[in-house]
Amino acid sequence: MVQQITKGIKISVRTDFDGTFYKNRKMQYAFAYNITIENQSKETVQLNSRCWRIKDALNNTVIVEGEGVIGEQPILMPGEKHSYTSGCLLFAPFGAMKGYYNMVNLETQKPFKVSIPLFKLSAPFSMN
């Protein structure tokens, strides 16, 4: 598990390899990632959007931006956690992701960014 704290918001990431399949005659590798966002600050915050940088071993890079996470913009009071699972496809059996969440402190209305630490995506058979 990979973890990082930014401005009192702890991000924890766990990954799984979900298998391979062919799409448009190209093999793709499916990965799932589970993220837990924990508000360790003393303020109530809301996650508004996210930005991901996904890179595989073949140097293919994809930037993904959007509102919320899996259709939600969770509000976290002090001490609360929000977990979700999502996934991505790579053209290589390993790669990495990193990014950030755009959040807002609901008490001061000030926006801030929370870093999502770099985490690796690796198919078990590629580890040798």
mmCIF file of the C-alpha atoms, coordinates in Angstrom:
data_MODEL
# 
_entry.id   MODEL 
# 
loop_
_atom_site.group_PDB 
_atom_site.id 
_atom_site.type_symbol 
_atom_site.label_atom_id 
_atom_site.label_alt_id 
_atom_site.label_comp_id 
_atom_site.label_asym_id 
_atom_site.label_entity_id 
_atom_site.label_seq_id 
_atom_site.pdbx_PDB_ins_code 
_atom_site.Cartn_x 
_atom_site.Cartn_y 
_atom_site.Cartn_z 
_atom_site.occupancy 
_atom_site.B_iso_or_equiv 
_atom_site.pdbx_formal_charge 
_atom_site.auth_seq_id 
_atom_site.auth_comp_id 
_atom_site.auth_asym_id 
_atom_site.auth_atom_id 
_atom_site.pdbx_PDB_model_num 
ATOM 1   C CA . MET A 1 1   ? 0.000   0.000   0.000   1.00 0.00 ? 1   MET A CA 1 
ATOM 2   C CA . VAL A 1 2   ? 1.164   3.506   -0.856  1.00 0.00 ? 2   VAL A CA 1 
ATOM 3   C CA . GLN A 1 3   ? 0.193   6.444   1.393   1.00 0.00 ? 3   GLN A CA 1 
ATOM 4   C CA . GLN A 1 4   ? 0.710   10.203  1.491   1.00 0.00 ? 4   GLN A CA 1 
ATOM 5   C CA . ILE A 1 5   ? -0.672  13.092  3.550   1.00 0.00 ? 5   ILE A CA 1 
ATOM 6   C CA . THR A 1 6   ? -1.215  16.551  2.064   1.00 0.00 ? 6   THR A CA 1 
ATOM 7   C CA . LYS A 1 7   ? -2.703  19.337  4.198   1.00 0.00 ? 7   LYS A CA 1 
ATOM 8   C CA . GLY A 1 8   ? -4.242  16.838  6.601   1.00 0.00 ? 8   GLY A CA 1 
ATOM 9   C CA . ILE A 1 9   ? -5.767  14.627  3.895   1.00 0.00 ? 9   ILE A CA 1 
ATOM 10  C CA . LYS A 1 10  ? -4.356  11.090  3.838   1.00 0.00 ? 10  LYS A CA 1 
ATOM 11  C CA . ILE A 1 11  ? -4.488  9.171   0.568   1.00 0.00 ? 11  ILE A CA 1 
ATOM 12  C CA . SER A 1 12  ? -3.964  5.383   0.669   1.00 0.00 ? 12  SER A CA 1 
ATOM 13  C CA . VAL A 1 13  ? -3.776  3.314   -2.531  1.00 0.00 ? 13  VAL A CA 1 
ATOM 14  C CA . ARG A 1 14  ? -3.973  -0.439  -3.100  1.00 0.00 ? 14  ARG A CA 1 
ATOM 15  C CA . THR A 1 15  ? -3.774  -2.025  -6.575  1.00 0.00 ? 15  THR A CA 1 
ATOM 16  C CA . ASP A 1 16  ? -4.776  -5.310  -8.232  1.00 0.00 ? 16  ASP A CA 1 
ATOM 17  C CA . PHE A 1 17  ? -4.148  -6.853  -11.621 1.00 0.00 ? 17  PHE A CA 1 
ATOM 18  C CA . ASP A 1 18  ? -7.471  -7.830  -13.221 1.00 0.00 ? 18  ASP A CA 1 
ATOM 19  C CA . GLY A 1 19  ? -6.248  -9.708  -16.293 1.00 0.00 ? 19  GLY A CA 1 
ATOM 20  C CA . THR A 1 20  ? -5.654  -9.259  -20.003 1.00 0.00 ? 20  THR A CA 1 
ATOM 21  C CA . PHE A 1 21  ? -7.921  -8.986  -23.017 1.00 0.00 ? 21  PHE A CA 1 
ATOM 22  C CA . TYR A 1 22  ? -7.800  -7.967  -26.632 1.00 0.00 ? 22  TYR A CA 1 
ATOM 23  C CA . LYS A 1 23  ? -9.399  -4.784  -27.903 1.00 0.00 ? 23  LYS A CA 1 
ATOM 24  C CA . ASN A 1 24  ? -8.969  -3.687  -31.534 1.00 0.00 ? 24  ASN A CA 1 
ATOM 25  C CA . ARG A 1 25  ? -6.442  -6.524  -31.979 1.00 0.00 ? 25  ARG A CA 1 
ATOM 26  C CA . LYS A 1 26  ? -4.190  -5.143  -29.240 1.00 0.00 ? 26  LYS A CA 1 
ATOM 27  C CA . MET A 1 27  ? -3.579  -6.797  -25.905 1.00 0.00 ? 27  MET A CA 1 
ATOM 28  C CA . GLN A 1 28  ? -4.480  -4.647  -22.929 1.00 0.00 ? 28  GLN A CA 1 
ATOM 29  C CA . TYR A 1 29  ? -3.776  -5.132  -19.256 1.00 0.00 ? 29  TYR A CA 1 
ATOM 30  C CA . ALA A 1 30  ? -6.500  -4.248  -16.765 1.00 0.00 ? 30  ALA A CA 1 
ATOM 31  C CA . PHE A 1 31  ? -5.727  -2.890  -13.316 1.00 0.00 ? 31  PHE A CA 1 
ATOM 32  C CA . ALA A 1 32  ? -7.960  -1.907  -10.418 1.00 0.00 ? 32  ALA A CA 1 
ATOM 33  C CA . TYR A 1 33  ? -7.013  0.548   -7.720  1.00 0.00 ? 33  TYR A CA 1 
ATOM 34  C CA . ASN A 1 34  ? -8.708  1.163   -4.400  1.00 0.00 ? 34  ASN A CA 1 
ATOM 35  C CA . ILE A 1 35  ? -8.261  4.583   -2.846  1.00 0.00 ? 35  ILE A CA 1 
ATOM 36  C CA . THR A 1 36  ? -9.131  5.673   0.670   1.00 0.00 ? 36  THR A CA 1 
ATOM 37  C CA . ILE A 1 37  ? -9.284  9.405   1.366   1.00 0.00 ? 37  ILE A CA 1 
ATOM 38  C CA . GLU A 1 38  ? -9.102  10.208  5.079   1.00 0.00 ? 38  GLU A CA 1 
ATOM 39  C CA . ASN A 1 39  ? -9.676  13.669  6.487   1.00 0.00 ? 39  ASN A CA 1 
ATOM 40  C CA . GLN A 1 40  ? -7.173  14.038  9.328   1.00 0.00 ? 40  GLN A CA 1 
ATOM 41  C CA . SER A 1 41  ? -7.611  17.821  9.417   1.00 0.00 ? 41  SER A CA 1 
ATOM 42  C CA . LYS A 1 42  ? -9.901  19.821  11.674  1.00 0.00 ? 42  LYS A CA 1 
ATOM 43  C CA . GLU A 1 43  ? -11.971 21.252  8.804   1.00 0.00 ? 43  GLU A CA 1 
ATOM 44  C CA . THR A 1 44  ? -14.738 19.835  6.617   1.00 0.00 ? 44  THR A CA 1 
ATOM 45  C CA . VAL A 1 45  ? -13.595 19.375  3.019   1.00 0.00 ? 45  VAL A CA 1 
ATOM 46  C CA . GLN A 1 46  ? -15.096 18.382  -0.308  1.00 0.00 ? 46  GLN A CA 1 
ATOM 47  C CA . LEU A 1 47  ? -13.448 16.633  -3.237  1.00 0.00 ? 47  LEU A CA 1 
ATOM 48  C CA . ASN A 1 48  ? -14.477 18.458  -6.425  1.00 0.00 ? 48  ASN A CA 1 
ATOM 49  C CA . SER A 1 49  ? -12.336 16.977  -9.200  1.00 0.00 ? 49  SER A CA 1 
ATOM 50  C CA . ARG A 1 50  ? -9.330  14.840  -10.016 1.00 0.00 ? 50  ARG A CA 1 
ATOM 51  C CA . CYS A 1 51  ? -6.418  14.704  -12.434 1.00 0.00 ? 51  CYS A CA 1 
ATOM 52  C CA . TRP A 1 52  ? -4.470  11.523  -13.247 1.00 0.00 ? 52  TRP A CA 1 
ATOM 53  C CA . ARG A 1 53  ? -1.262  10.931  -15.163 1.00 0.00 ? 53  ARG A CA 1 
ATOM 54  C CA . ILE A 1 54  ? -1.126  7.291   -16.267 1.00 0.00 ? 54  ILE A CA 1 
ATOM 55  C CA . LYS A 1 55  ? 2.036   5.974   -17.900 1.00 0.00 ? 55  LYS A CA 1 
ATOM 56  C CA . ASP A 1 56  ? 2.884   2.459   -19.059 1.00 0.00 ? 56  ASP A CA 1 
ATOM 57  C CA . ALA A 1 57  ? 6.216   0.738   -19.717 1.00 0.00 ? 57  ALA A CA 1 
ATOM 58  C CA . LEU A 1 58  ? 5.944   1.521   -23.445 1.00 0.00 ? 58  LEU A CA 1 
ATOM 59  C CA . ASN A 1 59  ? 5.965   5.239   -22.561 1.00 0.00 ? 59  ASN A CA 1 
ATOM 60  C CA . ASN A 1 60  ? 2.285   5.720   -23.441 1.00 0.00 ? 60  ASN A CA 1 
ATOM 61  C CA . THR A 1 61  ? 0.931   8.531   -21.264 1.00 0.00 ? 61  THR A CA 1 
ATOM 62  C CA . VAL A 1 62  ? -2.694  9.416   -20.676 1.00 0.00 ? 62  VAL A CA 1 
ATOM 63  C CA . ILE A 1 63  ? -4.012  12.396  -18.709 1.00 0.00 ? 63  ILE A CA 1 
ATOM 64  C CA . VAL A 1 64  ? -7.480  11.917  -17.212 1.00 0.00 ? 64  VAL A CA 1 
ATOM 65  C CA . GLU A 1 65  ? -9.361  14.840  -15.683 1.00 0.00 ? 65  GLU A CA 1 
ATOM 66  C CA . GLY A 1 66  ? -12.909 15.034  -14.431 1.00 0.00 ? 66  GLY A CA 1 
ATOM 67  C CA . GLU A 1 67  ? -15.362 15.954  -11.746 1.00 0.00 ? 67  GLU A CA 1 
ATOM 68  C CA . GLY A 1 68  ? -15.368 13.997  -8.531  1.00 0.00 ? 68  GLY A CA 1 
ATOM 69  C CA . VAL A 1 69  ? -14.524 10.324  -8.261  1.00 0.00 ? 69  VAL A CA 1 
ATOM 70  C CA . ILE A 1 70  ? -16.755 7.634   -9.763  1.00 0.00 ? 70  ILE A CA 1 
ATOM 71  C CA . GLY A 1 71  ? -19.574 10.155  -10.076 1.00 0.00 ? 71  GLY A CA 1 
ATOM 72  C CA . GLU A 1 72  ? -19.337 11.447  -6.509  1.00 0.00 ? 72  GLU A CA 1 
ATOM 73  C CA . GLN A 1 73  ? -18.008 14.621  -4.898  1.00 0.00 ? 73  GLN A CA 1 
ATOM 74  C CA . PRO A 1 74  ? -17.700 13.415  -1.319  1.00 0.00 ? 74  PRO A CA 1 
ATOM 75  C CA . ILE A 1 75  ? -17.796 15.730  1.675   1.00 0.00 ? 75  ILE A CA 1 
ATOM 76  C CA . LEU A 1 76  ? -15.535 14.614  4.513   1.00 0.00 ? 76  LEU A CA 1 
ATOM 77  C CA . MET A 1 77  ? -15.904 15.904  8.031   1.00 0.00 ? 77  MET A CA 1 
ATOM 78  C CA . PRO A 1 78  ? -12.888 15.646  10.351  1.00 0.00 ? 78  PRO A CA 1 
ATOM 79  C CA . GLY A 1 79  ? -12.040 11.987  10.945  1.00 0.00 ? 79  GLY A CA 1 
ATOM 80  C CA . GLU A 1 80  ? -14.183 10.680  8.083   1.00 0.00 ? 80  GLU A CA 1 
ATOM 81  C CA . LYS A 1 81  ? -13.012 8.418   5.257   1.00 0.00 ? 81  LYS A CA 1 
ATOM 82  C CA . HIS A 1 82  ? -14.206 7.821   1.708   1.00 0.00 ? 82  HIS A CA 1 
ATOM 83  C CA . SER A 1 83  ? -13.120 4.759   -0.272  1.00 0.00 ? 83  SER A CA 1 
ATOM 84  C CA . TYR A 1 84  ? -13.707 3.869   -3.894  1.00 0.00 ? 84  TYR A CA 1 
ATOM 85  C CA . THR A 1 85  ? -12.420 1.468   -6.517  1.00 0.00 ? 85  THR A CA 1 
ATOM 86  C CA . SER A 1 86  ? -11.739 2.314   -10.133 1.00 0.00 ? 86  SER A CA 1 
ATOM 87  C CA . GLY A 1 87  ? -9.489  1.019   -12.858 1.00 0.00 ? 87  GLY A CA 1 
ATOM 88  C CA . CYS A 1 88  ? -7.382  1.653   -15.926 1.00 0.00 ? 88  CYS A CA 1 
ATOM 89  C CA . LEU A 1 89  ? -6.053  -0.131  -18.991 1.00 0.00 ? 89  LEU A CA 1 
ATOM 90  C CA . LEU A 1 90  ? -2.434  -0.250  -20.095 1.00 0.00 ? 90  LEU A CA 1 
ATOM 91  C CA . PHE A 1 91  ? -0.773  -1.511  -23.278 1.00 0.00 ? 91  PHE A CA 1 
ATOM 92  C CA . ALA A 1 92  ? 2.088   -2.963  -21.198 1.00 0.00 ? 92  ALA A CA 1 
ATOM 93  C CA . PRO A 1 93  ? 2.047   -5.328  -18.199 1.00 0.00 ? 93  PRO A CA 1 
ATOM 94  C CA . PHE A 1 94  ? 3.324   -2.607  -15.903 1.00 0.00 ? 94  PHE A CA 1 
ATOM 95  C CA . GLY A 1 95  ? 3.167   1.138   -15.462 1.00 0.00 ? 95  GLY A CA 1 
ATOM 96  C CA . ALA A 1 96  ? 2.378   3.776   -12.876 1.00 0.00 ? 96  ALA A CA 1 
ATOM 97  C CA . MET A 1 97  ? -0.155  6.429   -11.931 1.00 0.00 ? 97  MET A CA 1 
ATOM 98  C CA . LYS A 1 98  ? -0.057  9.643   -9.937  1.00 0.00 ? 98  LYS A CA 1 
ATOM 99  C CA . GLY A 1 99  ? -2.210  12.717  -9.714  1.00 0.00 ? 99  GLY A CA 1 
ATOM 100 C CA . TYR A 1 100 ? -4.084  15.061  -7.458  1.00 0.00 ? 100 TYR A CA 1 
ATOM 101 C CA . TYR A 1 101 ? -7.537  15.920  -6.147  1.00 0.00 ? 101 TYR A CA 1 
ATOM 102 C CA . ASN A 1 102 ? -8.913  19.449  -6.258  1.00 0.00 ? 102 ASN A CA 1 
ATOM 103 C CA . MET A 1 103 ? -10.606 19.985  -2.927  1.00 0.00 ? 103 MET A CA 1 
ATOM 104 C CA . VAL A 1 104 ? -12.212 22.852  -1.096  1.00 0.00 ? 104 VAL A CA 1 
ATOM 105 C CA . ASN A 1 105 ? -12.247 23.688  2.598   1.00 0.00 ? 105 ASN A CA 1 
ATOM 106 C CA . LEU A 1 106 ? -15.985 24.163  3.196   1.00 0.00 ? 106 LEU A CA 1 
ATOM 107 C CA . GLU A 1 107 ? -15.409 26.427  6.198   1.00 0.00 ? 107 GLU A CA 1 
ATOM 108 C CA . THR A 1 108 ? -13.148 28.942  4.431   1.00 0.00 ? 108 THR A CA 1 
ATOM 109 C CA . GLN A 1 109 ? -14.199 28.169  0.805   1.00 0.00 ? 109 GLN A CA 1 
ATOM 110 C CA . LYS A 1 110 ? -10.491 28.026  -0.093  1.00 0.00 ? 110 LYS A CA 1 
ATOM 111 C CA . PRO A 1 111 ? -9.545  25.482  -2.761  1.00 0.00 ? 111 PRO A CA 1 
ATOM 112 C CA . PHE A 1 112 ? -6.462  23.299  -2.360  1.00 0.00 ? 112 PHE A CA 1 
ATOM 113 C CA . LYS A 1 113 ? -4.785  20.353  -4.055  1.00 0.00 ? 113 LYS A CA 1 
ATOM 114 C CA . VAL A 1 114 ? -4.140  16.976  -2.476  1.00 0.00 ? 114 VAL A CA 1 
ATOM 115 C CA . SER A 1 115 ? -1.394  14.883  -4.051  1.00 0.00 ? 115 SER A CA 1 
ATOM 116 C CA . ILE A 1 116 ? -2.093  11.288  -4.995  1.00 0.00 ? 116 ILE A CA 1 
ATOM 117 C CA . PRO A 1 117 ? 1.226   9.475   -4.541  1.00 0.00 ? 117 PRO A CA 1 
ATOM 118 C CA . LEU A 1 118 ? 2.864   7.626   -7.406  1.00 0.00 ? 118 LEU A CA 1 
ATOM 119 C CA . PHE A 1 119 ? 1.802   3.993   -7.377  1.00 0.00 ? 119 PHE A CA 1 
ATOM 120 C CA . LYS A 1 120 ? 2.893   1.117   -9.575  1.00 0.00 ? 120 LYS A CA 1 
ATOM 121 C CA . LEU A 1 121 ? 0.690   -1.153  -11.634 1.00 0.00 ? 121 LEU A CA 1 
ATOM 122 C CA . SER A 1 122 ? 2.288   -4.548  -12.248 1.00 0.00 ? 122 SER A CA 1 
ATOM 123 C CA . ALA A 1 123 ? 0.974   -7.811  -13.657 1.00 0.00 ? 123 ALA A CA 1 
ATOM 124 C CA . PRO A 1 124 ? 2.292   -10.623 -11.428 1.00 0.00 ? 124 PRO A CA 1 
ATOM 125 C CA . PHE A 1 125 ? 3.923   -12.445 -14.360 1.00 0.00 ? 125 PHE A CA 1 
ATOM 126 C CA . SER A 1 126 ? 5.938   -9.323  -15.270 1.00 0.00 ? 126 SER A CA 1 
ATOM 127 C CA . MET A 1 127 ? 7.706   -9.179  -11.945 1.00 0.00 ? 127 MET A CA 1 
ATOM 128 C CA . ASN A 1 128 ? 10.413  -11.738 -12.827 1.00 0.00 ? 128 ASN A CA 1 
# 
